Amino acid sequence: MLRIMKYLSKAEIGQMLLALVTIVGQVFFDLKLPDYMADITTLVETPGSNMQDIWIAGGKMLLISLGSVACAIITGYIAARVGSSFTQRLRSLEFRQVESFGPAEMNHFSTASLITRSTNDITQIQMFITVGLQLIVKSPIMAVWAVAKIAGEGFEWTLATGIAVVILLAAITVMMAMVMPKFKAMQTLTDNINLVARENLTGLKVVRAYNAEDYQETKFTKANKELTETQLFTNRTMAFMMPLMNTIMNGLMLAVYWIGAYLINAAALTDKLTLFSNMVVFSNYSVQVIMSFLLMSMVFVLWPRADVSAQRVLEVLDTEPMVENGTKTAADIAKTGQHGTVGFKNVSFTYPDSREAMLENISFSAKAGQTVAFIGSTGSGKSSLINLVPRFYDATQGQVLVDGVDVRDYDLKTLRDKIGYVPQRSVLFKGTVASNVSYGDKPGDSKAAERAGISAEQMSRIKAAADVAQASEFVNRMDGGFEASIAQGGSNVSGGQKQRLSIARAVYRHPEILIFDDSFSALDFKTDREVREALACEAKDSTKLIVAQRIGTIMNADLIVVLDDGKIVGQGTHKELMETCEVYQQIAESQLSKAELMA
């Protein structure tokens, strides 16, 4: 928990120091009250006392109480402010760190766990800072100060208080030893229940198609039961804390009064008033001692979960992405004189958690404006190959070159600004059609900016990109056209429509390199052809890297690279491969007739 405090700002540290002063002030006022109570008791018991003196002492007690309340309010305000601002920063840092993660890091943490870490875990830290830090500072100060106050007031009373504290500490130690492992397990179990719920929601169509609702419900019930049983165990154990505290407190009070009664009864008449006054003061101080340990026990409730949560958040913040940022900027790349070239030189690649290479000794080059296609059987490494260009992964051996520069030397923003990427599985974001097509572009400042903050010039580019992707027809039929709403994940449009909007998003950027990872598979043959023809015209200056399963999609490519089991088994034009590459021939003949292949 202490390690995460390094992310506190100087202003927050200053505010916490101010809170420390107000906490000390509150303890001072609370421990000053028994002195005035003793004065009032003495005045009441002393014959001939002036009523005005009692009112004065009572007024001082009231002022002291108000001072304690004021300190408590200031402390609570500061703690809440620091807790909110600190956790806001942690959430932002965690989100920014997750954005820098590649597929390897995402697979390590899992999406469900990352969601829990940025929500539930952050909340636990906020609760501890808002409440726990006050208690962890206040309780020992109060305990030591109160013990110092009562030391020497009476051996019997001090001994009774010591015995009560020992019993209390022993009980707290036993309970903490029982519940702390459970507290640590609760965050992992929360991850698990989030995982099952998210898996069920994202795969709802498959669940219904296979009538697997009962199976999924059983999985969720098991995860829910494990979390519930753990929470019940900790709650039931901690439920003994308050009754135990009250019992020990009441027992101590009874002991103080019993001892006081015994001492007063045995004392001389002149000492009785002093002993009675001391008994009143001692009973109040002993309650303060027990209260300080009660507050400390609440810290023990908050600390374990907050500590585990802090460790989980730090795991994310301390994780260094495998893909490190380079230093070469756009100005450095411009000096090469190349524009949109891609080259692979003896590239081999192995996934982080795998022993076998996915790609071996891959070499080819693509000139500016060329179309290079990749084809092969499932699992041959096509998607893995093109994922090396935008550096979702880094090559294990060899070099991937863009504009003659190794991609590992690029500043990542500079590299990815050159690329328009259409993934195999289309991804749309909650917003509008226009905001999805112009995704990543800054809103325009034009006076004509509309609801989505998109300028007239940007809207013109959006419509042109949609025309290339053959998306304008269905977009214009939607309610609102390009301002039509897109649900989260694009759930309110079909697979083919999502694919076309994803293609439009890539075309909108006018990138030097367009990457299509099997992006035409959801399109019918007619739309596929129309999109490719439009790309050939509108994106003729862009280098196009296409992963495809259909021979018809890539027949006109300038270069076709045939992959088999991670190796290049042939490269050339369609005509050349039909004569020289057996693997390509088998794929081609399984899809098209000889007449179509020779056309």
C-alpha positions as CSV (number, residue, x, y, z in Angstrom):
1,M,0.0,0.0,0.0
2,L,2.9,2.4,0.8
3,R,4.4,1.9,-2.7
4,I,1.3,3.3,-4.4
5,M,1.6,6.5,-2.3
6,K,4.5,7.6,-4.6
7,Y,1.8,8.7,-7.1
8,L,0.5,11.4,-4.6
9,S,1.1,14.9,-5.9
10,K,2.9,17.6,-3.8
11,A,-0.4,19.4,-3.2
12,E,-2.0,16.2,-1.9
13,I,0.9,15.5,0.4
14,G,0.6,19.1,1.7
15,Q,-3.1,18.6,2.3
16,M,-2.4,15.3,4.2
17,L,0.1,17.1,6.4
18,L,-2.6,19.7,7.2
19,A,-5.0,16.8,8.0
20,L,-2.4,15.4,10.3
21,V,-2.4,18.7,12.2
22,T,-6.2,18.7,12.5
23,I,-6.2,15.1,13.6
24,V,-3.8,15.9,16.4
25,G,-6.0,18.9,17.3
26,Q,-9.1,16.6,17.5
27,V,-7.3,14.2,19.8
28,F,-6.1,17.0,22.0
29,F,-9.6,18.4,22.3
30,D,-11.1,14.9,23.0
31,L,-8.5,14.2,25.7
32,K,-9.0,17.6,27.3
33,L,-12.7,17.0,28.0
34,P,-12.1,14.7,31.0
35,D,-10.1,17.4,32.8
36,Y,-13.1,19.8,32.7
37,M,-15.4,16.9,33.7
38,A,-13.1,16.4,36.7
39,D,-13.3,20.1,37.6
40,I,-17.1,20.1,37.3
41,T,-17.3,16.9,39.5
42,T,-15.1,18.6,42.1
43,L,-17.1,21.7,42.1
44,V,-20.4,19.8,42.4
45,E,-19.1,17.7,45.3
46,T,-17.5,20.6,47.2
47,P,-19.9,22.3,49.6
48,G,-20.4,26.1,49.0
49,S,-19.2,26.0,45.3
50,N,-20.3,28.9,43.1
51,M,-22.7,28.0,40.3
52,Q,-21.0,30.5,38.1
53,D,-17.8,28.4,38.2
54,I,-19.7,25.3,37.1
55,W,-21.2,27.3,34.2
56,I,-17.7,28.5,33.2
57,A,-16.3,25.0,33.3
58,G,-19.3,23.7,31.3
59,G,-18.8,26.5,28.7
60,K,-15.2,25.5,28.3
61,M,-16.3,21.9,27.7
62,L,-18.7,23.1,25.0
63,L,-16.0,25.1,23.3
64,I,-13.6,22.1,23.4
65,S,-16.3,19.9,21.9
66,L,-16.9,22.4,19.1
67,G,-13.2,22.5,18.5
68,S,-13.1,18.8,18.2
69,V,-16.1,18.8,15.8
70,A,-14.4,21.5,13.6
71,C,-11.2,19.5,13.4
72,A,-13.2,16.4,12.5
73,I,-15.0,18.2,9.7
74,I,-11.8,19.7,8.3
75,T,-10.1,16.3,8.4
76,G,-13.0,14.5,6.7
77,Y,-13.1,17.2,4.0
78,I,-9.4,17.0,3.3
79,A,-9.4,13.2,3.3
80,A,-12.3,13.0,0.9
81,R,-10.6,15.5,-1.4
82,V,-7.3,13.7,-1.4
83,G,-8.9,10.3,-1.9
84,S,-11.0,11.5,-4.9
85,S,-8.2,13.4,-6.7
86,F,-5.6,10.6,-6.0
87,T,-7.8,7.8,-7.3
88,Q,-8.8,9.9,-10.3
89,R,-5.1,10.1,-11.2
90,L,-4.7,6.4,-10.6
91,R,-7.6,5.6,-13.0
92,S,-6.1,7.9,-15.6
93,L,-2.6,6.4,-15.2
94,E,-4.0,2.9,-15.4
95,F,-6.1,3.7,-18.5
96,R,-3.1,5.3,-20.2
97,Q,-0.9,2.3,-19.3
98,V,-3.5,-0.2,-20.6
99,E,-3.6,1.8,-23.9
100,S,0.1,1.1,-24.3
101,F,-0.4,-2.6,-23.9
102,G,0.0,-5.0,-26.8
103,P,-1.8,-8.3,-27.2
104,A,0.8,-10.0,-25.1
105,E,0.1,-7.8,-22.0
106,M,-3.7,-8.0,-22.6
107,N,-3.5,-11.8,-22.6
108,H,-1.5,-11.7,-19.4
109,F,-4.1,-9.7,-17.4
110,S,-7.3,-10.5,-19.2
111,T,-9.9,-7.9,-20.0
112,A,-12.1,-8.8,-17.0
113,S,-9.3,-8.4,-14.6
114,L,-8.2,-5.0,-16.0
115,I,-11.8,-3.7,-15.6
116,T,-11.9,-4.8,-12.0
117,R,-8.5,-3.2,-11.3
118,S,-9.6,0.1,-12.7
119,T,-13.0,0.1,-10.9
120,N,-13.3,-2.1,-7.8
121,D,-9.6,-2.0,-6.8
122,I,-9.4,1.8,-7.2
123,T,-12.6,2.1,-5.0
124,Q,-10.9,0.1,-2.3
125,I,-7.9,2.4,-2.3
126,Q,-10.2,5.4,-2.2
127,M,-12.0,4.1,0.8
128,F,-8.8,3.4,2.6
129,I,-7.4,6.9,2.0
130,T,-10.7,8.6,2.9
131,V,-11.3,6.6,6.1
132,G,-8.4,4.4,6.8
133,L,-5.6,7.0,6.8
134,Q,-7.5,9.1,9.4
135,L,-7.9,6.1,11.6
136,I,-4.4,4.8,11.2
137,V,-3.0,8.2,12.3
138,K,-5.6,9.0,14.9
139,S,-5.8,5.7,16.8
140,P,-2.1,5.3,17.9
141,I,-1.9,9.0,18.8
142,M,-5.0,8.7,20.9
143,A,-3.9,5.5,22.5
144,V,-0.4,6.7,23.4
145,W,-1.7,10.1,24.6
146,A,-4.5,8.6,26.7
147,V,-2.2,6.1,28.3
148,A,0.3,8.9,29.1
149,K,-2.6,10.8,30.7
150,I,-3.7,8.0,33.0
151,A,-0.3,6.6,33.8
152,G,0.3,7.0,37.6
153,E,-3.3,7.9,38.4
154,G,-3.8,4.6,40.1
155,F,-2.0,1.2,39.8
156,E,-5.2,-0.8,40.1
157,W,-7.0,1.2,37.4
158,T,-3.9,1.1,35.1
159,L,-3.6,-2.7,35.6
160,A,-7.3,-3.2,34.7
161,T,-6.9,-1.1,31.5
162,G,-3.7,-3.0,30.6
163,I,-5.6,-6.4,30.9
164,A,-8.4,-5.1,28.8
165,V,-6.0,-3.9,26.1
166,V,-4.2,-7.3,26.0
167,I,-7.5,-9.2,25.7
168,L,-8.5,-6.8,22.9
169,L,-5.2,-7.1,21.0
170,A,-5.3,-10.9,21.3
171,A,-8.9,-11.1,19.9
172,I,-8.1,-8.7,17.0
173,T,-4.9,-10.7,16.1
174,V,-6.9,-14.0,16.0
175,M,-9.7,-12.5,13.9
176,M,-7.2,-10.8,11.5
177,A,-5.3,-14.0,11.0
178,M,-8.6,-15.7,10.0
179,V,-9.9,-13.0,7.6
180,M,-6.9,-11.5,5.9
181,P,-6.3,-14.5,3.5
182,K,-10.0,-14.2,2.7
183,F,-9.8,-10.5,2.0
184,K,-6.9,-11.2,-0.4
185,A,-8.9,-13.9,-2.2
186,M,-12.0,-11.6,-2.6
187,Q,-10.4,-9.5,-5.4
188,T,-9.5,-12.6,-7.4
189,L,-13.0,-13.9,-7.0
190,T,-14.4,-10.6,-8.1
191,D,-12.2,-10.9,-11.2
192,N,-13.7,-14.3,-11.8
193,I,-17.3,-13.3,-11.5
194,N,-16.6,-10.4,-13.9
195,L,-15.0,-12.8,-16.3
196,V,-18.0,-15.2,-16.3
197,A,-20.5,-12.3,-16.7
198,R,-18.6,-10.6,-19.5
199,E,-18.1,-13.9,-21.3
200,N,-21.8,-14.7,-21.1
201,L,-22.9,-11.2,-22.3
202,T,-20.4,-11.1,-25.3
203,G,-21.3,-14.7,-26.3
204,L,-25.0,-14.4,-25.7
205,K,-26.0,-15.4,-29.3
206,V,-23.9,-18.6,-29.1
207,V,-25.4,-19.3,-25.6
208,R,-28.9,-19.1,-26.9
209,A,-28.2,-21.0,-30.1
210,Y,-26.9,-23.9,-28.1
211,N,-29.5,-23.7,-25.4
212,A,-26.7,-23.3,-22.9
213,E,-28.4,-20.9,-20.6
214,D,-28.5,-23.5,-17.8
215,Y,-24.8,-24.3,-18.3
216,Q,-23.8,-20.6,-18.2
217,E,-26.1,-20.1,-15.1
218,T,-24.3,-22.9,-13.4
219,K,-20.9,-21.3,-14.1
220,F,-22.1,-18.0,-12.8
221,T,-23.8,-19.5,-9.7
222,K,-20.5,-21.3,-8.9
223,A,-18.5,-18.0,-9.2
224,N,-21.1,-16.1,-7.3
225,K,-21.3,-18.7,-4.5
226,E,-17.5,-18.6,-4.1
227,L,-17.5,-14.9,-3.7
228,T,-20.6,-14.8,-1.5
229,E,-19.2,-17.5,0.9
230,T,-16.0,-15.6,1.2
231,Q,-17.8,-12.3,1.9
232,L,-20.0,-14.1,4.4
233,F,-17.1,-15.6,6.2
234,T,-15.3,-12.2,6.5
235,N,-18.5,-10.4,7.5
236,R,-19.5,-13.0,10.1
237,T,-16.0,-12.9,11.6
238,M,-15.9,-9.1,11.7
239,A,-19.4,-9.1,13.1
240,F,-17.9,-10.2,16.4
241,M,-15.6,-7.2,16.5
242,M,-18.2,-4.6,17.7
243,P,-19.9,-6.8,20.3
244,L,-16.4,-7.8,21.6
245,M,-15.3,-4.1,21.8
246,N,-18.5,-3.2,23.7
247,T,-18.1,-6.1,26.1
248,I,-14.5,-5.2,26.8
249,M,-15.4,-1.5,27.1
250,N,-18.3,-2.2,29.5
251,G,-16.2,-4.6,31.4
252,L,-13.4,-2.1,31.8
253,M,-15.9,0.6,32.9
254,L,-17.4,-1.8,35.5
255,A,-13.9,-2.7,36.7
256,V,-12.9,1.0,37.0
257,Y,-16.0,1.8,39.0
258,W,-15.7,-1.3,41.2
259,I,-12.1,-0.5,41.9
260,G,-13.0,3.1,42.5
261,A,-15.8,2.2,44.9
262,Y,-13.4,-0.1,46.8
263,L,-10.7,2.6,47.0
264,I,-13.1,5.3,48.0
265,N,-14.6,3.1,50.7
266,A,-11.2,2.3,52.1
267,A,-9.9,5.9,51.9
268,A,-9.9,8.6,54.5
269,L,-12.7,11.2,54.3
270,T,-10.3,13.9,53.0
271,D,-9.2,11.7,50.1
272,K,-12.6,10.5,49.0
273,L,-13.4,13.5,46.8
274,T,-10.0,13.3,45.1
275,L,-10.5,9.6,44.4
276,F,-14.0,10.2,43.1
277,S,-12.7,12.9,40.8
278,N,-9.8,10.6,39.6
279,M,-12.3,7.8,39.0
280,V,-14.4,9.9,36.7
281,V,-11.3,11.1,34.7
282,F,-9.9,7.6,34.6
283,S,-13.1,6.1,33.3
284,N,-13.2,8.6,30.4
285,Y,-9.5,8.1,29.5
286,S,-9.9,4.3,29.6
287,V,-12.8,4.6,27.2
288,Q,-10.6,6.7,24.9
289,V,-7.9,3.9,25.0
290,I,-10.5,1.3,24.1
291,M,-11.9,3.5,21.4
292,S,-8.5,4.0,19.9
293,F,-8.1,0.2,19.5
294,L,-11.6,0.1,18.1
295,L,-10.5,2.5,15.4
296,M,-7.4,0.5,14.8
297,S,-9.5,-2.6,14.3
298,M,-11.4,-0.8,11.6
299,V,-8.1,-0.1,9.9
300,F,-7.4,-3.9,10.0
301,V,-10.7,-4.3,8.1
302,L,-9.9,-1.8,5.4
303,W,-6.1,-2.4,5.1
304,P,-6.0,-6.0,3.7
305,R,-8.4,-5.3,0.8
306,A,-6.8,-1.9,0.0
307,D,-3.3,-3.5,0.2
308,V,-4.2,-6.2,-2.2
309,S,-6.0,-3.7,-4.5
310,A,-2.9,-1.5,-4.5
311,Q,-0.7,-4.4,-5.4
312,R,-3.0,-5.3,-8.3
313,V,-3.0,-1.7,-9.6
314,L,0.7,-1.5,-9.3
315,E,1.1,-4.7,-11.3
316,V,-0.6,-2.8,-14.2
317,L,1.3,0.5,-13.7
318,D,4.7,-1.3,-13.4
319,T,4.2,-3.5,-16.4
320,E,6.6,-2.5,-19.2
321,P,5.1,-3.1,-22.6
322,M,7.1,-5.5,-24.7
323,V,6.8,-3.1,-27.7
324,E,9.1,-0.2,-26.7
325,N,8.7,3.2,-28.3
326,G,11.4,4.3,-30.8
327,T,12.8,7.7,-31.3
328,K,12.5,8.4,-35.1
329,T,9.9,11.0,-35.9
330,A,8.2,12.0,-39.2
331,A,11.0,14.5,-39.9
332,D,13.6,11.8,-39.5
333,I,11.7,9.4,-41.8
334,A,11.2,12.0,-44.5
335,K,15.0,12.1,-45.0
336,T,14.9,8.6,-46.4
337,G,13.1,9.8,-49.5
338,Q,10.8,6.8,-49.4
339,H,7.0,6.9,-49.1
340,G,4.8,3.9,-48.3
341,T,7.4,1.1,-48.9
342,V,7.3,-2.0,-46.8
343,G,10.0,-4.7,-46.6
344,F,10.5,-7.9,-44.6
345,K,14.1,-9.1,-44.3
346,N,14.6,-12.7,-43.0
347,V,11.8,-12.1,-40.4
348,S,11.0,-14.8,-37.9
349,F,8.4,-14.5,-35.1
350,T,7.5,-16.5,-32.1
351,Y,4.6,-15.6,-29.8
352,P,5.7,-14.8,-26.2
353,D,4.0,-17.9,-24.6
354,S,5.0,-20.3,-27.4
355,R,8.0,-22.3,-28.1
356,E,7.4,-22.9,-31.8
357,A,8.0,-20.1,-34.4
358,M,4.9,-18.9,-36.1
359,L,6.9,-17.3,-38.9
360,E,10.3,-18.3,-40.3
361,N,12.6,-16.5,-42.6
362,I,10.0,-14.2,-44.3
363,S,11.4,-11.9,-47.0
364,F,9.5,-9.7,-49.5
365,S,9.2,-6.1,-50.4
366,A,6.3,-3.8,-51.4
367,K,6.8,-0.6,-53.3
368,A,4.7,2.5,-52.9
369,G,1.2,2.1,-54.4
370,Q,1.5,-1.7,-54.9
371,T,-1.0,-4.3,-53.7
372,V,0.6,-7.2,-51.9
373,A,-1.7,-10.1,-50.9
374,F,-1.1,-13.0,-48.4
375,I,-2.9,-16.3,-48.7
376,G,-2.6,-19.7,-47.1
377,S,-4.3,-22.2,-45.0
378,T,-5.7,-21.4,-41.6
379,G,-2.9,-21.0,-39.1
380,S,-0.3,-20.4,-41.7
381,G,0.7,-17.0,-40.1
382,K,-0.9,-14.5,-42.4
383,S,-2.4,-12.3,-39.7
384,S,0.7,-12.7,-37.5
385,L,2.8,-11.4,-40.4
386,I,0.9,-8.2,-41.0
387,N,0.6,-7.5,-37.3
388,L,4.3,-6.9,-37.3
389,V,4.0,-3.8,-39.5
390,P,2.0,-1.6,-37.0
391,R,4.1,-3.3,-34.2
392,F,1.4,-5.1,-32.3
393,Y,4.2,-7.5,-31.8
394,D,7.9,-7.2,-32.7
395,A,9.8,-9.7,-34.9
396,T,11.9,-12.2,-33.0
397,Q,14.5,-12.1,-35.7
398,G,15.1,-10.1,-38.9
399,Q,13.8,-6.6,-39.8
400,V,10.5,-5.2,-40.7
401,L,11.1,-2.0,-42.7
402,V,8.7,0.9,-43.4
403,D,10.1,3.6,-45.7
404,G,13.5,1.9,-45.3
405,V,13.5,2.3,-41.5
406,D,13.2,-0.6,-39.0
407,V,9.8,-0.3,-37.4
408,R,11.5,-0.7,-33.9
409,D,13.2,2.6,-34.4
410,Y,10.0,4.5,-35.1
411,D,8.1,6.6,-32.6
412,L,4.9,4.6,-32.4
413,K,2.6,7.5,-33.1
414,T,4.7,8.3,-36.2
415,L,4.5,4.7,-37.5
416,R,0.8,4.3,-36.9
417,D,0.0,7.6,-38.5
418,K,1.2,6.1,-41.7
419,I,-1.1,3.1,-41.5
420,G,-4.8,2.5,-42.0
421,Y,-5.7,-0.8,-40.3
422,V,-8.8,-2.9,-40.9
423,P,-8.9,-5.8,-38.4
424,Q,-10.2,-9.3,-39.1
425,R,-13.0,-8.7,-36.5
426,S,-14.6,-5.3,-37.1
427,V,-14.7,-3.0,-34.1
428,L,-17.1,0.0,-33.9
429,F,-17.4,2.4,-31.0
430,K,-20.5,3.9,-29.3
431,G,-21.2,7.2,-31.1
432,T,-22.3,8.0,-34.7
433,V,-21.5,6.7,-38.1
434,A,-19.5,9.9,-38.7
435,S,-17.5,9.7,-35.4
436,N,-16.6,6.0,-36.2
437,V,-15.4,6.8,-39.7
438,S,-13.4,9.8,-38.6
439,Y,-12.2,7.9,-35.5
440,G,-8.9,9.3,-34.1
441,D,-9.3,12.6,-36.0
442,K,-9.6,15.8,-34.0
443,P,-13.1,17.5,-34.2
444,G,-13.1,20.4,-36.6
445,D,-13.3,24.0,-35.5
446,S,-15.6,25.0,-38.4
447,K,-18.7,27.0,-37.8
448,A,-20.6,24.3,-39.5
449,A,-19.6,21.8,-36.8
450,E,-22.6,19.7,-35.9
451,R,-23.6,17.6,-33.0
452,A,-20.6,15.3,-33.3
453,G,-18.2,18.2,-33.5
454,I,-17.3,17.4,-37.1
455,S,-16.6,20.1,-39.6
456,A,-18.0,20.4,-43.1
457,E,-14.6,19.5,-44.6
458,Q,-14.3,16.4,-42.4
459,M,-17.9,15.4,-43.3
460,S,-17.0,15.7,-47.0
461,R,-14.0,13.3,-46.4
462,I,-16.2,11.0,-44.4
463,K,-18.7,10.7,-47.2
464,A,-15.9,10.1,-49.8
465,A,-14.4,7.3,-47.6
466,A,-17.9,5.8,-47.2
467,D,-18.3,5.8,-51.0
468,V,-15.1,3.9,-51.4
469,A,-16.1,1.3,-48.8
470,Q,-19.6,1.0,-50.5
471,A,-21.2,2.1,-47.2
472,S,-23.0,5.2,-48.3
473,E,-26.1,3.3,-49.5
474,F,-27.0,1.7,-46.2
475,V,-25.8,4.8,-44.2
476,N,-28.2,7.1,-46.1
477,R,-31.1,4.7,-45.2
478,M,-30.3,4.9,-41.5
479,D,-32.3,7.4,-39.4
480,G,-30.0,10.4,-39.4
481,G,-27.7,9.3,-42.1
482,F,-24.1,9.9,-41.0
483,E,-25.3,11.2,-37.7
484,A,-27.1,7.9,-37.0
485,S,-26.3,6.4,-33.7
486,I,-24.0,3.4,-33.5
487,A,-24.4,1.2,-30.4
488,Q,-21.5,-0.1,-28.4
489,G,-19.6,-2.7,-30.4
490,G,-21.8,-1.9,-33.5
491,S,-24.5,-4.2,-32.3
492,N,-27.2,-2.3,-34.3
493,V,-25.6,-2.9,-37.7
494,S,-24.8,-6.1,-39.5
495,G,-21.5,-7.8,-39.9
496,G,-21.0,-6.7,-43.5
497,Q,-22.0,-3.1,-42.6
498,K,-19.5,-3.1,-39.7
499,Q,-16.9,-4.3,-42.1
500,R,-17.6,-1.6,-44.6
501,L,-17.5,1.1,-41.9
502,S,-14.2,-0.3,-40.7
503,I,-12.8,0.0,-44.3
504,A,-14.2,3.5,-44.6
505,R,-12.4,4.4,-41.3
506,A,-9.1,3.2,-42.7
507,V,-9.6,5.0,-46.1
508,Y,-10.6,8.3,-44.3
509,R,-7.0,8.7,-43.0
510,H,-5.5,8.7,-46.5
511,P,-2.6,6.6,-45.1
512,E,0.6,5.6,-46.8
513,I,-0.1,1.9,-46.0
514,L,-3.5,0.2,-45.9
515,I,-3.6,-3.1,-44.1
516,F,-6.7,-5.4,-44.6
517,D,-6.6,-8.5,-42.3
518,D,-9.1,-10.7,-44.1
519,S,-11.4,-7.7,-44.1
520,F,-13.4,-8.6,-47.2
521,S,-14.7,-12.0,-45.9
522,A,-18.0,-10.5,-44.6
523,L,-18.7,-8.9,-48.0
524,D,-20.5,-10.5,-50.9
525,F,-18.6,-11.0,-54.1
526,K,-20.2,-8.0,-55.8
527,T,-19.5,-5.6,-52.9
528,D,-16.0,-7.1,-52.6
529,R,-15.2,-6.3,-56.2
530,E,-16.7,-2.8,-56.0
531,V,-14.7,-2.0,-52.9
532,R,-11.4,-3.2,-54.5
533,E,-12.1,-1.2,-57.7
534,A,-12.8,1.9,-55.7
535,L,-9.6,1.4,-53.6
536,A,-7.6,1.0,-56.8
537,C,-8.8,4.4,-57.9
538,E,-9.1,6.4,-54.7
539,A,-6.2,4.9,-52.8
540,K,-3.8,4.3,-55.7
541,D,-0.9,6.0,-53.9
542,S,-1.3,3.8,-50.8
543,T,0.5,0.5,-50.4
544,K,-2.1,-2.1,-49.8
545,L,-1.3,-5.3,-47.7
546,I,-4.3,-7.7,-48.0
547,V,-4.8,-10.9,-46.1
548,A,-7.5,-12.9,-47.9
549,Q,-9.1,-16.3,-48.2
550,R,-10.7,-15.7,-51.6
551,I,-8.6,-16.1,-54.7
552,G,-11.0,-13.7,-56.5
553,T,-10.0,-10.9,-54.0
554,I,-6.3,-11.1,-54.7
555,M,-6.0,-12.2,-58.4
556,N,-5.0,-8.8,-59.6
557,A,-2.5,-8.1,-56.8
558,D,1.0,-6.9,-57.8
559,L,2.5,-9.5,-55.6
560,I,0.9,-12.6,-53.9
561,V,2.8,-14.2,-51.0
562,V,1.8,-17.8,-50.3
563,L,2.3,-19.0,-46.8
564,D,2.3,-22.6,-45.5
565,D,3.1,-23.4,-41.9
566,G,4.7,-20.1,-41.3
567,K,7.0,-20.2,-44.3
568,I,6.8,-18.6,-47.8
569,V,6.2,-21.4,-50.3
570,G,5.7,-19.1,-53.2
571,Q,5.5,-15.4,-54.3
572,G,4.7,-13.7,-57.5
573,T,1.7,-12.7,-59.6
574,H,-1.4,-14.9,-59.9
575,K,-0.3,-16.2,-63.3
576,E,3.2,-17.0,-62.1
577,L,1.9,-18.8,-59.0
578,M,-0.5,-20.9,-61.1
579,E,2.5,-22.2,-62.9
580,T,5.0,-22.6,-60.1
581,C,3.3,-23.0,-56.7
582,E,1.4,-26.2,-55.9
583,V,-0.1,-24.9,-52.7
584,Y,-1.5,-21.8,-54.5
585,Q,-2.8,-24.1,-57.3
586,Q,-4.7,-26.3,-54.7
587,I,-6.3,-23.2,-53.0
588,A,-7.2,-21.6,-56.4
589,E,-8.7,-24.8,-57.9
590,S,-10.8,-25.5,-54.8
591,Q,-12.5,-22.1,-55.2
592,L,-12.7,-21.3,-58.9
593,S,-13.0,-23.2,-62.2
594,K,-10.1,-23.3,-64.6
595,A,-12.0,-20.9,-66.9
596,E,-12.4,-18.4,-64.1
597,L,-8.7,-18.8,-63.1
598,M,-7.5,-18.2,-66.6
599,A,-9.8,-15.2,-67.2
